Amino acid sequence: TVNHDPTSTMLPRTSHLLRRAACRAASMSTEASPMKMILNFSLPHETIYSGAEVSQVILPGEAGEYGVTVNHVPIVSQLQPGVLQIVHEDGSSEPEKYFVAGGYALTHENSVTDVTCPEAVKLDDLDPDAVSKNYEAAKAAFASAEDGSVAQAEAQIEVGTNKAMGAALGLALT
């Protein structure tokens, strides 16, 4: 019988993998990494930003709020209704805030982030009274709609969107 020591075959393979990883790391350190984050922010009817250099974008992801900066790992995310914040390069001003009704964000390997939303409104342009009234109207429409109907589903979306707008404005809608 021949006694094969598994480490005798594993060691050459492991050292080969380590050499490859070291070569890859060395080549990556010499490649130029992006120094700026680029934002493309679009709606079906308007482009808000195209190729804008920003410091950070904070997004209302479906799995929770997250921030993207230069050299962020690539990610695709569905957005939920909420506040999208843009931190500009100067860093001295408050983040620019938009309420988005949902959408998608795609962060590429080269520090470019594409955001596309069906609708976006500057947070400062939202009227708290109108949001409260729309929320109450949507709740009433939901309550009066037939269970399982399209009207009920549409009202449920309106309730959720108006509740998220209210939260963005600091309103306690119940």
C-alpha positions in Angstrom: 0.0 0.0 0.0 1.1 3.5 -0.8 0.5 6.1 1.8 -0.4 9.4 0.1 0.0 12.5 2.2 -2.8 14.9 1.0 -0.5 17.9 1.9 2.0 16.8 -0.6 -0.4 17.6 -3.5 -2.2 20.4 -1.7 0.9 22.5 -1.1 2.0 23.1 -4.7 -1.6 24.0 -5.6 -1.9 26.4 -2.6 1.4 28.1 -3.4 0.3 28.5 -7.0 -2.9 30.2 -5.9 -1.1 32.5 -3.5 1.3 33.5 -6.3 -1.6 34.3 -8.6 -3.4 36.3 -5.9 -0.2 38.3 -5.2 0.3 39.1 -8.9 -3.3 40.2 -9.2 -3.1 42.4 -6.1 0.2 43.9 -7.4 -1.4 44.7 -10.8 -4.4 46.2 -9.2 -2.3 48.5 -7.0 -0.6 49.9 -10.1 -3.9 50.5 -12.0 -5.4 53.9 -11.6 -8.4 53.9 -9.4 -11.1 56.5 -9.9 -10.6 59.6 -7.8 -14.2 60.9 -8.2 -17.6 59.5 -7.9 -19.9 60.2 -10.9 -23.7 60.4 -10.6 -26.2 60.0 -13.3 -29.7 60.6 -12.0 -32.6 60.3 -14.4 -36.4 60.3 -14.6 -38.4 59.2 -17.7 -39.1 62.9 -18.5 -35.9 64.6 -17.2 -32.3 64.2 -16.5 -31.4 65.7 -13.1 -27.7 64.9 -13.2 -25.5 63.5 -16.0 -21.8 62.9 -15.2 -21.9 65.0 -12.0 -19.0 64.7 -9.7 -20.2 64.1 -6.1 -18.8 63.0 -2.8 -21.6 60.6 -1.8 -25.1 59.5 -2.7 -27.3 58.1 0.1 -30.1 55.9 -1.3 -33.3 54.4 0.1 -32.6 50.8 -0.9 -35.3 48.2 -0.6 -33.1 46.4 2.0 -32.4 49.7 3.8 -30.7 53.0 3.4 -27.1 52.9 2.1 -24.4 55.3 1.0 -22.2 55.1 -2.1 -18.8 56.8 -2.3 -15.8 56.5 -4.7 -14.6 53.0 -5.2 -17.8 51.4 -3.8 -18.3 47.8 -4.7 -20.6 47.3 -7.7 -24.2 46.9 -6.6 -27.7 46.8 -8.1 -30.4 47.9 -5.8 -34.2 48.4 -6.1 -35.2 51.6 -4.4 -38.2 52.1 -2.1 -40.1 55.3 -1.7 -37.9 57.6 0.5 -35.2 60.3 0.5 -32.3 60.2 -1.9 -29.5 62.5 -0.6 -26.6 63.9 -2.8 -23.5 65.1 -1.0 -21.7 67.5 -3.3 -17.9 67.8 -3.6 -17.6 71.1 -1.7 -18.8 69.3 1.5 -19.8 72.7 3.0 -23.5 72.6 2.2 -26.3 70.3 3.4 -27.0 67.3 1.2 -29.4 67.9 -1.7 -32.5 65.9 -0.9 -35.1 64.4 -3.2 -38.1 62.3 -2.4 -38.1 59.3 -4.9 -41.1 57.1 -5.4 -38.9 54.0 -6.0 -36.6 53.0 -8.9 -33.2 51.4 -9.3 -29.6 52.2 -8.6 -26.6 50.6 -10.3 -23.1 51.3 -9.0 -20.4 50.3 -11.5 -16.9 49.2 -10.8 -15.5 52.6 -12.1 -17.3 54.7 -9.4 -20.2 55.6 -11.7 -23.7 55.3 -10.1 -26.8 55.4 -12.3 -30.1 56.2 -10.5 -33.4 55.9 -12.4 -36.7 56.7 -10.8 -40.2 57.0 -12.1 -40.6 60.3 -10.2 -38.5 62.5 -7.9 -39.3 65.8 -6.2 -37.0 68.1 -4.2 -37.9 67.6 -0.6 -38.2 71.4 -0.2 -40.9 71.4 -2.9 -43.2 69.0 -1.0 -46.2 70.6 0.7 -46.8 68.9 4.1 -50.6 69.8 4.1 -51.0 68.3 0.6 -49.2 65.2 1.7 -51.4 64.8 4.8 -54.6 65.3 2.7 -53.4 62.9 0.0 -52.6 60.3 2.7 -56.1 60.5 4.2 -57.7 60.3 0.8 -55.6 57.2 -0.1 -56.6 55.6 3.2 -60.3 56.2 2.5 -59.9 54.9 -1.1 -58.3 51.8 0.2 -61.0 51.2 2.9 -63.8 51.6 0.4 -62.3 49.5 -2.4 -63.3 45.9 -3.0 -60.8 43.4 -1.4 -58.3 42.2 -4.0 -59.3 44.8 -6.6 -57.0 46.9 -8.7 -58.4 50.0 -7.0 -57.4 48.6 -3.7 -53.9 47.8 -4.9 -53.5 51.3 -6.3 -54.8 52.9 -3.1 -52.4 50.8 -1.1 -49.5 52.1 -3.2 -50.7 55.7 -2.7 -51.0 55.1 1.1 -47.4 53.8 1.2 -46.0 56.5 -0.9 -47.7 59.3 0.9 -46.7 57.8 4.3 -43.1 57.7 3.1 -43.3 61.4 1.9 -44.8 62.3 5.3 -41.9 60.5 7.1 -39.4 62.4 4.9 -41.1 65.7 6.0 -41.2 64.7 9.7 -45.0 64.1 9.7 -46.5 61.4 11.9 -49.1 59.9 9.6 -51.1 57.0 11.1 
